[in-house]
Amino acid sequence: MIADAILHAAPGTCPNCFAETAGNFCHQCSQETTLHPPSAREFLHEFIGHYVALEGKLWQSLWLLLLKPGRLTLEYIHGRRVRYVQPLRLYLTFSLIFFALMKLSGLTVFDPGAQQPAPATTTTATASASGTGPGPAAIQFDDRAEENATFEAIERGAERLHAGWGPKAARFLAQPKDIIWSQLGKAFFAYGPYAVFALMPVFALLLKLLYLGAGRRFGAHLLFALHANAFAFAMLTLLLMVPSSLDLVYKPLVFWLIVYLPLAMRRVYGGGWIVTVLRWGVLMVLHLLCIVSAVALAAGSAVIA
């Protein structure tokens, strides 16, 4: 009882950093000064609120991120930050959810035998074309000759990059084909998220080059890159969950995924529609090339391991 009474009283010294305090929060470390042993309900609320932003921070962030292209970036630039989830946290959350769901759904990234791409695969390819997200399309082979030619090209490319990688690639490609494709898929899910995350500074650099003279620092471009790609991952996750046969939902989601980026670019950077669309087209092509390279590196890790 005495200990509880002491905890309920606001101390004049912060129990965490020992700074002099006056009020409900320490001005040095921000810890509460009015403390008490938490009940089970309070502990659960604190835990959920920390990870799910139960008080509304998450929902405000999602509202702007998903429905107001570029608005969340401008809010952050203008200094209104505490009320929203941090950009990096948004990006990491949605990217992890997407890759986890993609893996659990059984979506095949490297498919040597499929004749037609799966609906979710088509969606992912569309997202890549929009320039807003990672979305590697499934790599398919229609005949044995094309497959063998691809394997030979991989072996030659590995040998050119590093003398020791050639023999490793040859040993890897000598395995049964089902093992090869299985290991390539595992390598993609193991290293793909890191490879795509590494593209965020590249995406920001492309924006910097496309908007030379705009007066924005690299950090502002990186902020836009994180928000744009967080949106892409969120939409791709929805598209994985919605059946492609449900046209009234599926097609509007694909349309919004495609038009979102130029709308966000115009809101954040300004400029006319024609110039914005041209910049978006250049960004789309260059980012797609970077995505293909990142996926190839992720898959290549299985070859040279």
Contacts in CASP RR format, 6 or more apart in sequence:
PFRMAT RR
TARGET T0000
AUTHOR 0000-0000-0000
METHOD contacts of the structure
MODEL  1
MIADAILHAAPGTCPNCFAETAGNFCHQCSQETTLHPPSAREFLHEFIGH
YVALEGKLWQSLWLLLLKPGRLTLEYIHGRRVRYVQPLRLYLTFSLIFFA
LMKLSGLTVFDPGAQQPAPATTTTATASASGTGPGPAAIQFDDRAEENAT
FEAIERGAERLHAGWGPKAARFLAQPKDIIWSQLGKAFFAYGPYAVFALM
PVFALLLKLLYLGAGRRFGAHLLFALHANAFAFAMLTLLLMVPSSLDLVY
KPLVFWLIVYLPLAMRRVYGGGWIVTVLRWGVLMVLHLLCIVSAVALAAG
SAVIA
4 36 0 8 1.000
4 37 0 8 1.000
7 35 0 8 1.000
7 36 0 8 1.000
7 37 0 8 1.000
8 34 0 8 1.000
8 35 0 8 1.000
8 36 0 8 1.000
9 34 0 8 1.000
10 21 0 8 1.000
10 23 0 8 1.000
10 24 0 8 1.000
10 33 0 8 1.000
10 34 0 8 1.000
11 21 0 8 1.000
11 33 0 8 1.000
12 20 0 8 1.000
12 21 0 8 1.000
12 22 0 8 1.000
12 33 0 8 1.000
13 19 0 8 1.000
13 20 0 8 1.000
13 21 0 8 1.000
14 20 0 8 1.000
14 21 0 8 1.000
14 26 0 8 1.000
14 28 0 8 1.000
14 29 0 8 1.000
14 31 0 8 1.000
14 33 0 8 1.000
15 31 0 8 1.000
15 35 0 8 1.000
16 26 0 8 1.000
16 29 0 8 1.000
16 31 0 8 1.000
17 26 0 8 1.000
17 28 0 8 1.000
17 29 0 8 1.000
17 31 0 8 1.000
19 26 0 8 1.000
19 27 0 8 1.000
19 28 0 8 1.000
19 29 0 8 1.000
21 27 0 8 1.000
21 33 0 8 1.000
23 33 0 8 1.000
24 32 0 8 1.000
24 33 0 8 1.000
24 34 0 8 1.000
25 31 0 8 1.000
25 32 0 8 1.000
25 33 0 8 1.000
26 32 0 8 1.000
26 33 0 8 1.000
38 46 0 8 1.000
45 54 0 8 1.000
48 54 0 8 1.000
49 55 0 8 1.000
52 58 0 8 1.000
53 59 0 8 1.000
53 61 0 8 1.000
53 85 0 8 1.000
57 83 0 8 1.000
57 84 0 8 1.000
57 85 0 8 1.000
58 85 0 8 1.000
60 83 0 8 1.000
60 84 0 8 1.000
61 72 0 8 1.000
61 84 0 8 1.000
61 85 0 8 1.000
61 90 0 8 1.000
62 234 0 8 1.000
64 70 0 8 1.000
64 71 0 8 1.000
64 72 0 8 1.000
64 75 0 8 1.000
64 84 0 8 1.000
65 72 0 8 1.000
65 90 0 8 1.000
65 227 0 8 1.000
65 230 0 8 1.000
65 231 0 8 1.000
65 234 0 8 1.000
66 231 0 8 1.000
66 234 0 8 1.000
66 235 0 8 1.000
69 231 0 8 1.000
69 260 0 8 1.000
69 261 0 8 1.000
69 263 0 8 1.000
69 264 0 8 1.000
69 267 0 8 1.000
70 224 0 8 1.000
70 227 0 8 1.000
70 263 0 8 1.000
70 264 0 8 1.000
70 267 0 8 1.000
70 268 0 8 1.000
71 267 0 8 1.000
72 84 0 8 1.000
72 227 0 8 1.000
73 220 0 8 1.000
73 223 0 8 1.000
73 224 0 8 1.000
73 227 0 8 1.000
73 264 0 8 1.000
73 268 0 8 1.000
74 267 0 8 1.000
74 268 0 8 1.000
75 81 0 8 1.000
75 84 0 8 1.000
76 84 0 8 1.000
76 87 0 8 1.000
76 223 0 8 1.000
77 220 0 8 1.000
77 223 0 8 1.000
85 93 0 8 1.000
87 223 0 8 1.000
87 226 0 8 1.000
87 227 0 8 1.000
87 230 0 8 1.000
88 226 0 8 1.000
90 226 0 8 1.000
90 227 0 8 1.000
90 230 0 8 1.000
91 197 0 8 1.000
91 200 0 8 1.000
91 226 0 8 1.000
91 227 0 8 1.000
91 229 0 8 1.000
91 230 0 8 1.000
91 233 0 8 1.000
92 197 0 8 1.000
93 230 0 8 1.000
94 230 0 8 1.000
94 231 0 8 1.000
94 233 0 8 1.000
94 234 0 8 1.000
94 237 0 8 1.000
95 193 0 8 1.000
95 196 0 8 1.000
95 197 0 8 1.000
95 229 0 8 1.000
95 230 0 8 1.000
95 233 0 8 1.000
96 193 0 8 1.000
97 233 0 8 1.000
97 237 0 8 1.000
98 233 0 8 1.000
98 234 0 8 1.000
98 236 0 8 1.000
98 237 0 8 1.000
98 240 0 8 1.000
99 189 0 8 1.000
99 192 0 8 1.000
99 193 0 8 1.000
101 237 0 8 1.000
101 240 0 8 1.000
101 241 0 8 1.000
102 189 0 8 1.000
102 240 0 8 1.000
103 189 0 8 1.000
105 120 0 8 1.000
105 240 0 8 1.000
107 118 0 8 1.000
107 120 0 8 1.000
107 121 0 8 1.000
107 138 0 8 1.000
107 240 0 8 1.000
108 114 0 8 1.000
108 118 0 8 1.000
108 121 0 8 1.000
108 138 0 8 1.000
109 136 0 8 1.000
109 138 0 8 1.000
109 139 0 8 1.000
109 184 0 8 1.000
109 185 0 8 1.000
109 188 0 8 1.000
109 189 0 8 1.000
110 138 0 8 1.000
110 139 0 8 1.000
110 181 0 8 1.000
110 184 0 8 1.000
110 185 0 8 1.000
110 188 0 8 1.000
110 299 0 8 1.000
111 138 0 8 1.000
111 139 0 8 1.000
111 140 0 8 1.000
111 181 0 8 1.000
112 140 0 8 1.000
112 141 0 8 1.000
112 147 0 8 1.000
112 177 0 8 1.000
112 181 0 8 1.000
113 140 0 8 1.000
113 141 0 8 1.000
113 142 0 8 1.000
114 138 0 8 1.000
114 140 0 8 1.000
115 140 0 8 1.000
115 142 0 8 1.000
117 125 0 8 1.000
117 137 0 8 1.000
117 138 0 8 1.000
117 140 0 8 1.000
118 138 0 8 1.000
119 243 0 8 1.000
119 244 0 8 1.000
119 245 0 8 1.000
120 239 0 8 1.000
120 240 0 8 1.000
120 244 0 8 1.000
121 137 0 8 1.000
121 138 0 8 1.000
122 137 0 8 1.000
122 244 0 8 1.000
123 236 0 8 1.000
123 239 0 8 1.000
123 240 0 8 1.000
123 244 0 8 1.000
123 254 0 8 1.000
124 134 0 8 1.000
124 135 0 8 1.000
124 136 0 8 1.000
124 137 0 8 1.000
124 236 0 8 1.000
124 239 0 8 1.000
125 135 0 8 1.000
125 137 0 8 1.000
126 254 0 8 1.000
126 257 0 8 1.000
126 258 0 8 1.000
127 133 0 8 1.000
127 134 0 8 1.000
127 135 0 8 1.000
127 232 0 8 1.000
127 235 0 8 1.000
127 236 0 8 1.000
127 239 0 8 1.000
127 257 0 8 1.000
128 134 0 8 1.000
128 135 0 8 1.000
128 136 0 8 1.000
128 137 0 8 1.000
128 288 0 8 1.000
128 291 0 8 1.000
129 258 0 8 1.000
129 284 0 8 1.000
129 288 0 8 1.000
130 232 0 8 1.000
130 257 0 8 1.000
130 258 0 8 1.000
130 260 0 8 1.000
130 261 0 8 1.000
130 284 0 8 1.000
131 232 0 8 1.000
131 261 0 8 1.000
131 280 0 8 1.000
131 283 0 8 1.000
131 284 0 8 1.000
131 287 0 8 1.000
131 288 0 8 1.000
132 228 0 8 1.000
132 229 0 8 1.000
132 231 0 8 1.000
132 232 0 8 1.000
132 235 0 8 1.000
132 257 0 8 1.000
132 258 0 8 1.000
132 260 0 8 1.000
132 261 0 8 1.000
133 228 0 8 1.000
133 229 0 8 1.000
133 232 0 8 1.000
133 233 0 8 1.000
133 236 0 8 1.000
133 287 0 8 1.000
133 291 0 8 1.000
134 196 0 8 1.000
134 199 0 8 1.000
134 229 0 8 1.000
134 232 0 8 1.000
134 233 0 8 1.000
134 236 0 8 1.000
134 291 0 8 1.000
134 294 0 8 1.000
134 295 0 8 1.000
135 236 0 8 1.000
135 291 0 8 1.000
136 188 0 8 1.000
136 291 0 8 1.000
136 292 0 8 1.000
136 295 0 8 1.000
141 147 0 8 1.000
141 150 0 8 1.000
147 177 0 8 1.000
151 173 0 8 1.000
154 169 0 8 1.000
154 173 0 8 1.000
154 303 0 8 1.000
155 166 0 8 1.000
155 169 0 8 1.000
155 170 0 8 1.000
155 173 0 8 1.000
157 166 0 8 1.000
157 169 0 8 1.000
158 165 0 8 1.000
158 166 0 8 1.000
158 168 0 8 1.000
158 169 0 8 1.000
158 303 0 8 1.000
158 304 0 8 1.000
159 165 0 8 1.000
159 166 0 8 1.000
159 169 0 8 1.000
162 304 0 8 1.000
165 303 0 8 1.000
165 304 0 8 1.000
168 303 0 8 1.000
168 304 0 8 1.000
168 305 0 8 1.000
169 303 0 8 1.000
169 304 0 8 1.000
172 180 0 8 1.000
172 183 0 8 1.000
172 302 0 8 1.000
172 303 0 8 1.000
172 304 0 8 1.000
173 180 0 8 1.000
173 303 0 8 1.000
175 183 0 8 1.000
183 302 0 8 1.000
184 299 0 8 1.000
184 300 0 8 1.000
184 302 0 8 1.000
185 299 0 8 1.000
185 302 0 8 1.000
186 302 0 8 1.000
187 298 0 8 1.000
187 299 0 8 1.000
187 300 0 8 1.000
187 301 0 8 1.000
187 302 0 8 1.000
187 305 0 8 1.000
188 295 0 8 1.000
188 298 0 8 1.000
188 299 0 8 1.000
190 298 0 8 1.000
190 301 0 8 1.000
191 297 0 8 1.000
191 298 0 8 1.000
191 301 0 8 1.000
192 294 0 8 1.000
192 295 0 8 1.000
192 298 0 8 1.000
194 298 0 8 1.000
195 294 0 8 1.000
195 295 0 8 1.000
195 297 0 8 1.000
195 298 0 8 1.000
196 229 0 8 1.000
196 291 0 8 1.000
196 294 0 8 1.000
198 294 0 8 1.000
199 287 0 8 1.000
199 290 0 8 1.000
199 291 0 8 1.000
199 294 0 8 1.000
200 222 0 8 1.000
200 225 0 8 1.000
200 226 0 8 1.000
200 229 0 8 1.000
201 222 0 8 1.000
201 225 0 8 1.000
202 290 0 8 1.000
203 225 0 8 1.000
203 228 0 8 1.000
203 229 0 8 1.000
203 287 0 8 1.000
203 290 0 8 1.000
204 218 0 8 1.000
204 219 0 8 1.000
204 221 0 8 1.000
204 222 0 8 1.000
204 224 0 8 1.000
204 225 0 8 1.000
205 218 0 8 1.000
205 221 0 8 1.000
206 283 0 8 1.000
206 286 0 8 1.000
206 287 0 8 1.000
207 221 0 8 1.000
207 224 0 8 1.000
207 225 0 8 1.000
207 283 0 8 1.000
208 216 0 8 1.000
208 218 0 8 1.000
208 221 0 8 1.000
210 279 0 8 1.000
210 282 0 8 1.000
210 283 0 8 1.000
211 221 0 8 1.000
211 269 0 8 1.000
211 279 0 8 1.000
214 269 0 8 1.000
216 269 0 8 1.000
224 264 0 8 1.000
224 268 0 8 1.000
227 264 0 8 1.000
228 260 0 8 1.000
228 261 0 8 1.000
228 264 0 8 1.000
231 260 0 8 1.000
231 264 0 8 1.000
232 257 0 8 1.000
235 253 0 8 1.000
235 256 0 8 1.000
235 257 0 8 1.000
235 260 0 8 1.000
236 257 0 8 1.000
238 253 0 8 1.000
239 250 0 8 1.000
239 253 0 8 1.000
239 254 0 8 1.000
239 257 0 8 1.000
242 249 0 8 1.000
242 250 0 8 1.000
242 253 0 8 1.000
243 250 0 8 1.000
244 250 0 8 1.000
261 280 0 8 1.000
261 283 0 8 1.000
261 284 0 8 1.000
262 276 0 8 1.000
262 277 0 8 1.000
262 280 0 8 1.000
265 276 0 8 1.000
265 279 0 8 1.000
265 280 0 8 1.000
266 272 0 8 1.000
266 273 0 8 1.000
266 276 0 8 1.000
269 276 0 8 1.000
270 276 0 8 1.000
END
